[in-house]
Amino acid sequence: MVDVMLVLLIVFMVAAPLLTVGVPVNLPKTGAQALRGDEEPLAISINAEGQVFIQETLIDKSMLVPRLRAIAGAGYKQRIYVRGDKTVRYGLVAGIVSEISAAGFSRVALVTEKAEQDN
């Protein structure tokens, strides 16, 4: 019984980070350095249709800030990652970042993919 529990624990420890952001988003490519963090990030995703997700949950844009406040609670200091599809209007992504920042979340980062270097 203990062996089974240990195997399940290891499976969940390995699988959990892979499941944190499951919304398919075609990220833009940049040459920026990767951010490092030890804790599970809180990710906001905007897909090609302009739909907004917190982690994998679709939400109405007007409910973004109240949901973030409910999830994060008072004193949330971790970074919030914003993943915007590269086909989404810049104004939509900027508006989402602005709302998050205006709600008092000071650590907001845009997620991109690393650009391939030409040799």
Secondary structure, DSSP 8 states (H G I E B T S, - for coil): -HHHHHHHHHHHHHHHHHTS--S-----EE-------SS--EEEEE-TT--EEETTEEE-GGGHHHHHHHHH-TT--S-EEEEE-TTS-HHHHHHHHHHHHHTT---EEE--EE-----
